[in-house]
Amino acid sequence: MEDPCCAPTEELPLLRPFDLMCCVVIAFSGCGAINFDVEQALPEQRIAGGGLLGGVLPTLLPNPAKFTIDLKAEQQKHGTGPATKLFLKKLQFRVTPAAMPSGNFDFLEEAHLFAEASAAGLPKVEIATLKPVPRGVIIVDFAIVPAVDLLPYVNAGAELSATATGTRPASDVTFDGLIVLDVRI
């Protein structure tokens, strides 16, 4: 009797590299594994200084920013199908001008950023926080609130809003920012 472990086996056909690549693309295309990042610059903001007396911080985003990403153009650029989800990956503020920043974020104690699209019937949702604010820095990276799908907000042209606690800086501080979104197909 022949030992089954040593029995001759049939050779399986090998997949060509192209066939293997097609199988991988098909296998992952339906489960959200295809994604790409999209960046949007935030316009410069100015926090008016309060002189020696400081004062209450009026607002963190005096000029609210809108999501201006053209998802259809981005999908065409990346050769993908339509987005199914959109997540905040990075939110950063930088004191300007970058070459010679004047001031830092010491005037802040904490900050919370939100996406709002009430005209589209979407609730205000917190997307990022900064607590505590590091001292003496000119660049701050917010902690991202996980699992907030921003796709309906971006499609509705949502605005960013903020709440913050702190005091007016002694002199004017200007800053801009960067948003990076993770687009899932």
URNORHU-V804377 format. One record per backbone hydrogen bond with DSSP energy under -1.0 kcal/mol. NH is the residue of the N-H (numbers start at 0). CO is the residue of the C=O. Records with the same first field share a line. If there is no record, write none. Layout:
# URNORHU-V804377
NH: CO + CO
This chain:
# URNORHU-V804377
5: 2
19: 15
20: 16
21: 17
22: 18
23: 19
24: 20
25: 21
26: 22
27: 23
28: 24
30: 27
32: 27
35: 182
37: 180
39: 178
41: 176
44: 174
46: 172
49: 168
50: 169
56: 165
66: 157
70: 68
73: 69
74: 70
75: 71
76: 72
77: 73
79: 74
83: 183
84: 183
86: 181
88: 179
89: 179
91: 177
92: 139
93: 175
94: 137
95: 173
104: 136
107: 104
108: 164
109: 164
110: 129
111: 162
112: 127
113: 160
114: 124
115: 158
119: 116
120: 117
121: 116
124: 114
126: 112
127: 112
128: 142
129: 110
139: 92
141: 90
142: 128
144: 126
149: 85
153: 149
154: 150
155: 151
156: 153
157: 152
158: 115
159: 64
160: 113
162: 111
164: 109
166: 106
167: 54
172: 46
174: 44
175: 93
176: 41
177: 91
178: 39
179: 89
180: 37
181: 86
182: 35
183: 84
184: 33
